[in-house]
Amino acid sequence: MNKFFFWIQSAVMAVGRFVFLFLAGGSECAVCGDDTGLLPVCDDCRKKFFAVKPAGLGVCKNCGKELISEDDVCMECRENLLLKNLDGAFPLFSYRLWNTSLLCRWKLEDERIFSDFFAELMNERLSQVCKMMGKFVVVPVPPRPGKIRKKGWDQVDEISRILEFRYGWKVMRILKRHNNIQQKTLERSQRMEMIGKAYSLAADVKVAPETVCLVDDVLTTGSTIESCAEKLKDSGCKKVFAVTLFSVDR
């Protein structure tokens, strides 16, 4: 998809959304239920529940999950460090309360009105990480083979296109996924076994970028991010970070 087609598609979707919401009497905030016009979340809830905190504040320096009483590194990473090839994870929010509902509506019920909302939050986080770590190339975690052809879209792919064409980030789709297994159907031990097996560098990539920031929707066990980071490091990347919308509390 090029930039021109992206803007045409965005305009068509915006018009379609406007007509649908106009006929439906407007949209309700996904958190509090108040009228929001065309937005998925009202301004008050956006400021109260989705304010983007400074990257790295009060979180584990390895996995990015909230610290309770630990200092710098969470107990899970101290006892069993999984993200060995990742140089830092920066999730935006914990996957709890209404965040689970929002993600399900966006990801499973195809309410793509959330794509712009989540992309705006992701852009804020990427800007923070860029100031901390320097310039990088954004690399989206690829979807299962055939998912876009079958479903018509993928949430991470859509966010990455908004980041690229609206916010100006350099995005490279250089990873390829080999299996159709949904991570959510696997036990933790099975996810660990998948590390290093599910992803590879795309065949047309000659040289991997020096610094990469992976983007994904949810950081659960970290097996997906670690698998991608491992392949990128093996291909010559010197630094690999990750930004996700949510992280699952352990």
N, C-alpha and C positions, 0 to 999 in steps of 0.2 A: 504494500500500500504506500503510495506517495503522498506528499503533503496536500496536493490539490484534492485528491480523492478523499483524504481524511476530512478536510473541511466540508466537502460536499456531503459526505456521510453524516457528519456532525450536525449540519444544518437540517438535513432531512429528518434525522432522529429528533432534533429539537422541535421542529414543526409538528411532527407526529405526536410528541409528548405533550405539547401545548394543546393540541386539539383534543387529545384524550382526556387531559386533566380539566380542560374547560367544560367538556361534556359531563365529566364526572363531578364537577363542582369544586375542583381544586385538589391540592394534595395536603395530607396530614403529616406532621412531624413524626418520624419513625420512633422517636423517644417519648415525647410528651403528648402527642396527638393533636396539638394545635394546628390551625391552618398555616400553611407555608407558601401558598401560591404554587410555584414550580419547583421548589427545593425539597429535598428529602428530609432535611433536618432544619429546624428553625434556628434563628440567630442566637437565641438565649441558650439553647442546648448545645449548639456548636461551640460557644464560648465556655460553657460550664463543663461539658463532658468531653469535648474533642479539641481542647487547646493543646497544641503541640509543645511539650516540655523540652527543655534543652537536651540534646542527645547525650547519653552517657550518664545522666544525673540519677543517682540512687539505684543503679542497675548493675548487674554482673558485667564485668568488662569482657567476659568471654561470650556468654549467650544472650546478654541484654535483658534478661528477665529481672523483675523487681527484687531487690534485696530486702530481707526482713530484719535480720540482726547481723548478717555477715558483713565483712569488710572487703570490698572490691570484688571478691569472687564468691559466687553462691556455693552452698554445700554440695550440690549435685556436680558442679564442675570440679570441685576439689577432689571429690571421691571418684568420679568417673568422667574425665574430660572427653567429650565427644567431638567438639568442634576444633580439631587439631590443625586443620588447614585454613581456618577462618581467622582473620585478623581483627574481628569485632562485629557484633550483631547489634542492630539498633531498631528494635520493634517500637511501634508507636504506642500501642495500647495493649492491656491485658485482655485476653479473650474471655470475657465474663459479662454478666448482666445483659443489657440490650445489644452489646457488640455481637453476641452470638446470633441474635435475631437479624441484625442488619446484614451480617455476612451471609446468612442463609437466604435472605430475600434477594441479595445481589447475585450470589453464586449459584444457588439451586433453583430459585424461582425466576431468574432472568430479569430482575428489576434493574436494568442498566442505568437508571437515573442515578444510582449510587456511584457509578464509575467516575464521573466528574468530581463528586464529593471526595471520594477516596484518593483520587489523583492529586487533588489540591493539597491534602494532608501529606501525601507521599512527597510531593514537591518541597514542602516545608522541611521535612526531615532530611531529604537529600541535600538541600541547601546547607543545613546545619553540619552534616557529615562532611561536605565538601570544604567548608571553612576549617574544620578540624583536621582533616586528613589530606587535603589537596585535591586536585582534579582526578576524575576517574571516568571510566566508561560504564554506563548502566547496562547490565545484562539480565534480562528477565528469565526466571526459571521456566523452561518450556513446558507446554501442556502435553498430555498423553497423545500419542500418535493418532491422528484422525479425529480428535475431539472437535477442532474448529470446523472441519468439513461436516461432521455429524450434527453438532449443536448450533453452528453458525457463529460462535464467538467463544473466547476464553477470557476470564476476568483479568488475569495478569497480563495477557497480551494486549487487552484493551487499555489498561492503565499505562502500559509502556508506550503505546502509541500517543496517548494524551501527553505523557511526559516528553516525548520526542517532538511532536509537532506543535503543541501549545506552549510548553514551558522551555523548549530549546535544549533538552538534555541529549547528549550523544548516546544513542542506544544501539547496541550490537546484539543480534540474535545468533549467538555463536555456539549455543549448546543444543544438543539433540537428545531427546529421550527415546529409550528403546522399548519400554514395555507399557502395557495398558493397565497395569495394576493400580488401583486407587489406594493411596497411602492410608486413607482413613479406615480401610478395611483390614489393615495389618496390625498385629500386635507389635509392641515395642521391639521385642527380640527379632521379629521378622523385618522390621524397618532397618535395624542395625545390619542385618545380613545383606540388605540391598545397597549399602554404601559401596561406591566404586563400580557398581554393575549397571545402574539404570541410565547413566548419562555419558555422553562423549562430546568431544568438540566436533562441530559441523565439518563435513568433508571439504568445503570450500574455504575454510579458514586456514591461512598460511602461517600467520603470526598472531599470537594472543596478545591482547593489550597488557601493558605493564601493571595497571591498577584497575580493578573492577569492583563495582558495587552490584551485587545480586539483588533483585527485587522479587518478592513473593507476597502472597496474601497472609499466610499464617505460619509461624514458627512453632512446631509442636515438639517433636523429639529433637529436631535439628538434623535428622538423617538426610533429608533432601538437600538442605543448604550445604552440609558437609560433603555430600557426594558431588555436588556441583563445584564446590571450592577445590576439592581434591583434583578433579579433572583440569580445572583452570590452572592450578599450581603446577601440575604435571606438564601442562602445555606451555609453561613459561611465565605465567603471571607471577609477579613478585608480591603483590598485596591484593587480598580479596576481602571485602566487607559485605555486609548484608543489611538491607532495610526491609522490614515486613510491616504490614498493617497491624497485626496482632501477634501475641505470643501466648501460648497455653501455659497456665500455671501448673507447676509440678508439685 
